[in-house]
């Protein structure tokens, strides 16, 4: 089977529901007898996981290390999830990994994400890596990635998202996120106000917790920032290429991990600088066209929407801002749209092609509740919404595509 056939098989044959247990995947991994000679850095959190992984990948690559990086979801091609030295692995390599999983799993069912996670680790185990960076898919404690023990783990932020699975408070979610930390290993938290539950979990497992703003920090200047930890520091680092003030917290958490791992993975300040300025990641306030501006952002929860609002204000345009927006129905749509009240002059909404998609009526109602004066136009699909927005903008205007990875992916397919 080719990769397309494999993915169709996995989607159709195996459960699509999220089964938050690790027993099945542990059994399959044990049958595969995987051995890892490289250190693993695991990254979880509500927002900023992908950005932090991308910066770590870029820094270690700049230092000359061979880096494996596993992230999700993908935009256009499944291969984007599994990269070696920032290059997506080939269809053939992924298919070989899937074949090994299929032979090992026997009567055990695996989800799409579990298949991908095990495939990534099979590929990494045979790639002669120096380091692997793994992004958590959902939560942490019971995520498939957590089957693999990390040498250092980062929780970027803790906020309300995926509440049906993780809990309805930051305290409940904090426990789930903290599940990626390991006993007597360094546990990094990039949230300035971590839930007590996360702190208590680290104490209970004797993890060495390092919290941003307390144990490490950053100081920003006009065109640079300083990384500060205890009595040591790295001065005059370039601002991350990724846009947004919150990216400084992500960068600082990544640098804390680099500091923790420096005995196993020594590198120079120059590698850090090169890595920060060369980090690329689609869908994070990513301006893909200019005059008029076209920005892509995967913001889909209140915290991310608040950051998006700050970015829109910081990078203001002379003209109007039109949103091409769609979102999944299990998100806090009201709070997401409320965070952008006053930033959007016109909403072009549609329903994405996904079984979890919010309907046009639900989206429209949420926007109207958040802003009774909002100008909203509805469309059959995202491409029609985007085409309409293109006709509406002039050289000084801006289109912001956001609300979901699926929303951004749909437009990326159009413009690619």
Secondary structure, 3 states (H helix, E strand, C coil): CCHHHHHHHHHHHCCCCCCCCCHHHHHHHHHHCCCCCCEEEEEECCCCHHHHHHHHHHHHHHCCCCEEEECCCCCCCHHHHEEECCEECCHHHHHHHHHHHHHHHCCCCCCHHHHHHHHHHHHHHCCCCCEEEEECCCCCCCCHHHHCCCCEEEECCCCCCCHHHHCCCHHHHHHHHHCCCCCCCEEEECCCCCCHHHHHHHHHHCCEEEEECCCEEEEECCCEEEEEECCEEEEEEECCCCCCCHHHHHHHHHHHHHHHCCCCCCCCHHHHHHHHHHCCCCCCCEEEECCCEEEEECCCCHHHHHHHHHHHHHCCCCCCEEEEECCECCCCHHHHHHCCCCCCCEEEECCCCCCCECCHHHHHHHHHHHCCCCCEEECCCHHHHHHHHHHHCCCCCEEEEECCHHHHHHHHHHHC
